[in-house]
Amino acid sequence: MAFDPAASAELLHRARAARAVAGPLPAGMAPNSLAAGIAVQHALARRWGAIPPAGFKIGATAKRMQAYLGLPGPAAGFMQAGNIHHGPATLAWAGLRNPGVECEIAVRLGCDLPPGPCDEATAAAAVQDVYAAIEVVENRYGPPPAGDLKAVGTPTLVADQVYHAAAVLAGPAEWRNLDLGAVRGRFLIDGEEKSSGHGRDLLGHPMTALAWLAASAEVAAFGGLRAGQVVMLGSVTPPIWLDGPCEVVAAFDGMPEARLRLS
């Protein structure tokens, strides 16, 4: 029997709705290649009416994130409009499964970036706004904190939006005078700094991460990047897995702070 991405997407949809473990998927239902995982992700977006998506997230742009997740390189997932929030935002703790947060830089595109090879200058020219941002992630893959990724497999992780649950954006920054590679981001939970990193942790520069996304197979499946879409460029820190409701702040030098309350 041929692999059916729509059937696998339906299983992921049901697991998400029930706040149940999303993997590993049953034999014959799990994507066994990156291409199959992307096909399931596209089917999931279609299932949710998210084509074209409101944006994309990149996971594991930092080397320490790749090491943490056991991934050979970055991976990307689509985002729905209803899961992108302009901060300060409040989300319900009870609506999340084993949540964590990531300290990110995000952009909004001012023009399209077609699928295919892209360089840093071309990516930067497409950017309208830059934001400090928080990504809310969920462990939907088994034991805390991150799940059994070896059992679940990278293709299923890609199919299921690479941990994505929600995004919270600060106000736009006056970014053209900032050195986005050097800018430092601090991550605070209930006022206590937990971790920090720099824009250069994102594949060397945030715009290099955007160029990677524009050329990725994940974005090609959706026909490229489009004006108005939001892109989460990756976390400059490892995820902070949370024990309960709290206040989260992503503070980057020279940029408005992103704020999230989980209640």
NUVEXPA-535744 format. One line per 2 residues: number of its first residue (from 1); for each residue x, z, y of C-alpha. Coordinates in Angstrom, 3 decimals. Layout:
NUM) X:Z:Y  ...;
This chain:
1) 0.000:0.000:0.000  1.323:-0.938:3.440;
3) 2.120:1.865:5.851  -0.788:2.470:8.251;
5) 0.324:3.893:11.635  -3.283:4.552:12.680;
7) -3.910:6.752:9.638  -0.772:8.791:10.329;
9) -1.744:9.082:13.983  -5.146:10.422:12.928;
11) -3.442:13.163:10.890  -1.322:14.140:13.888;
13) -4.404:14.121:16.099  -6.272:16.444:13.741;
15) -3.294:18.795:13.474  -3.025:18.947:17.275;
17) -6.746:19.631:17.662  -6.569:22.442:15.088;
19) -3.276:23.816:16.468  -1.918:23.407:12.945;
21) 1.536:22.472:11.647  2.030:18.743:12.265;
23) 4.613:18.027:9.596  6.007:17.107:7.284;
25) 3.255:14.548:6.755  2.135:13.806:3.183;
27) 4.031:11.262:1.094  3.085:7.756:2.102;
29) 1.777:8.955:5.485  5.077:9.943:7.070;
31) 6.954:7.245:9.020  10.303:6.580:7.347;
33) 12.082:4.807:10.219  12.281:4.984:13.991;
35) 10.258:1.771:14.234  7.502:3.282:12.086;
37) 7.559:6.497:14.145  7.163:4.474:17.335;
39) 4.250:2.566:15.785  2.524:5.870:14.987;
41) 3.187:7.138:18.525  1.605:3.966:19.948;
43) -1.394:4.418:17.638  -1.721:8.025:18.802;
45) -1.702:6.883:22.433  -4.401:4.333:21.608;
47) -6.407:7.044:19.840  -6.309:9.123:23.038;
49) -6.994:6.272:25.457  -3.474:6.585:26.893;
51) -2.440:2.924:27.021  -0.817:2.419:29.437;
53) 0.505:5.998:29.494  0.641:8.096:32.652;
55) 4.339:8.509:31.926  7.067:9.263:29.420;
57) 9.306:12.156:28.460  12.848:11.878:27.182;
59) 14.060:14.460:24.712  17.669:15.349:23.919;
61) 19.383:13.654:26.859  21.865:16.525:27.006;
63) 24.541:16.814:24.311  23.696:20.451:23.687;
65) 20.027:19.484:23.226  21.034:16.832:20.691;
67) 23.087:19.425:18.842  20.254:21.966:19.066;
69) 17.706:19.528:17.595  20.075:17.784:15.196;
71) 19.379:14.379:16.761  21.992:11.590:17.037;
73) 20.802:10.687:20.553  17.823:10.766:22.903;
75) 14.228:10.143:21.851  11.146:9.412:23.952;
77) 7.427:10.033:23.931  4.452:8.999:26.063;
79) 2.541:11.411:28.323  -1.187:11.535:29.068;
81) -2.517:11.890:32.607  -4.370:15.112:31.763;
83) -1.153:16.814:30.690  0.749:16.147:33.938;
85) 0.215:18.911:36.504  1.318:19.281:40.118;
87) 2.539:22.812:40.601  2.154:25.578:41.015;
89) 0.153:25.273:37.807  -1.563:27.708:35.457;
91) -2.020:26.949:31.766  -3.723:28.986:29.074;
93) -1.332:30.603:26.600  -4.056:30.553:23.932;
95) -4.241:26.760:24.099  -0.621:26.299:22.983;
97) 1.100:26.546:19.602  4.452:28.372:19.631;
99) 5.257:27.240:23.192  8.547:26.848:24.939;
101) 9.633:25.497:28.319  12.397:23.175:29.505;
103) 14.119:22.841:32.901  13.889:19.192:33.910;
105) 14.331:16.528:36.548  11.441:14.082:36.791;
107) 10.798:10.872:38.725  7.809:8.780:39.756;
109) 8.377:5.031:39.682  7.678:2.884:42.721;
111) 7.952:-0.401:40.844  7.950:-1.709:37.287;
113) 10.976:-1.677:35.003  10.504:-4.318:32.305;
115) 11.635:-3.571:28.751  15.207:-4.487:27.967;
117) 18.736:-3.713:29.157  18.901:-1.726:32.395;
119) 21.716:-0.243:34.460  21.833:2.873:36.610;
121) 21.529:0.992:39.918  18.467:-0.958:38.769;
123) 16.853:2.245:37.483  17.534:4.103:40.748;
125) 16.072:1.243:42.812  12.779:1.625:40.916;
127) 12.404:5.334:41.747  9.973:6.442:44.437;
129) 10.030:10.236:44.066  12.218:12.856:42.376;
131) 10.989:16.296:41.343  12.139:19.540:39.827;
133) 9.936:19.917:36.777  9.032:22.068:33.798;
135) 8.128:20.581:30.443  5.972:22.689:28.171;
137) 6.878:22.020:24.560  5.340:23.228:21.317;
139) 6.838:23.969:17.938  4.346:22.105:15.768;
141) 6.816:21.744:12.913  7.077:25.023:11.031;
143) 9.159:28.184:11.319  10.194:29.409:14.790;
145) 11.795:28.650:17.050  11.978:24.851:16.633;
147) 10.546:24.150:13.183  12.048:22.560:10.089;
149) 13.245:19.308:11.645  15.161:18.258:8.541;
151) 11.952:18.350:6.503  9.804:16.795:9.227;
153) 12.268:14.033:10.087  13.105:12.311:13.357;
155) 10.525:9.493:12.911  7.668:12.023:12.728;
157) 9.117:13.920:15.689  9.015:10.672:17.696;
159) 5.519:9.887:16.430  4.330:13.278:17.716;
161) 5.740:12.881:21.268  8.968:14.836:20.643;
163) 7.484:18.334:21.108  5.593:17.382:24.287;
165) 2.605:19.451:25.420  2.529:19.306:29.247;
167) 4.567:18.641:32.379  4.557:20.534:35.683;
169) 6.005:18.870:38.794  7.164:20.491:42.030;
171) 6.665:18.762:45.364  8.808:15.655:45.874;
173) 12.408:16.212:46.982  14.357:14.484:49.745;
175) 16.455:13.079:46.975  18.343:10.169:48.479;
177) 20.796:12.529:50.168  21.296:14.585:46.991;
179) 24.023:14.095:44.424  21.648:14.172:41.463;
181) 24.511:14.284:39.004  25.991:17.416:40.565;
183) 22.749:19.225:41.412  22.411:22.548:39.581;
185) 19.182:23.648:37.979  18.382:27.287:37.187;
187) 15.631:28.389:34.819  13.878:31.693:35.497;
189) 11.365:33.532:33.334  9.532:36.371:35.101;
191) 12.197:36.271:37.805  15.180:36.555:35.444;
193) 17.595:33.633:35.177  17.787:32.575:31.542;
195) 19.899:29.425:31.667  21.240:26.724:33.965;
197) 22.612:23.204:33.894  23.333:20.161:36.037;
199) 21.935:16.690:36.529  25.047:15.248:34.871;
201) 23.915:16.879:31.617  21.327:14.073:31.352;
203) 23.463:11.341:29.771  25.978:11.763:32.616;
205) 23.446:11.182:35.407  19.632:11.324:35.673;
207) 19.439:7.608:36.537  21.487:6.783:33.458;
209) 18.806:8.591:31.461  16.110:6.495:33.169;
211) 18.066:3.312:32.392  18.284:4.406:28.740;
213) 14.517:4.878:28.648  13.834:1.466:30.197;
215) 15.884:-0.127:27.413  14.470:2.018:24.608;
217) 12.379:0.830:21.686  9.809:3.522:22.497;
219) 9.085:2.046:25.930  9.260:-1.540:24.659;
221) 6.321:-0.731:22.357  4.256:0.041:25.477;
223) 5.367:-3.077:27.380  7.888:-1.422:29.684;
225) 7.763:1.143:32.482  5.187:0.712:35.245;
227) 4.898:1.664:38.894  3.209:5.049:39.302;
229) 4.332:6.431:35.951  6.036:9.825:35.805;
231) 9.193:10.147:33.717  10.596:13.477:32.568;
233) 14.308:12.727:32.293  15.218:15.590:29.974;
235) 16.177:19.236:30.121  19.417:20.484:31.619;
237) 19.058:23.633:29.468  18.070:24.274:25.864;
239) 14.376:25.151:25.477  13.332:28.727:26.158;
241) 10.868:29.731:23.437  8.345:32.206:24.781;
243) 6.924:35.409:23.335  3.865:35.687:25.553;
245) 2.312:34.926:28.948  4.843:34.707:31.769;
247) 5.903:33.065:35.037  8.351:30.143:34.805;
249) 10.399:28.604:37.629  12.694:25.565:37.553;
251) 14.914:25.775:40.653  17.258:22.877:41.493;
253) 19.541:23.019:44.519  18.027:21.208:47.495;
255) 14.674:20.577:45.778  11.285:22.328:45.876;
257) 10.820:24.664:42.902  8.536:23.875:39.979;
259) 6.329:26.835:39.105  4.195:27.523:36.045;
261) 2.087:30.535:35.098  1.128:30.915:31.446;
263) -1.776:33.344:31.229;
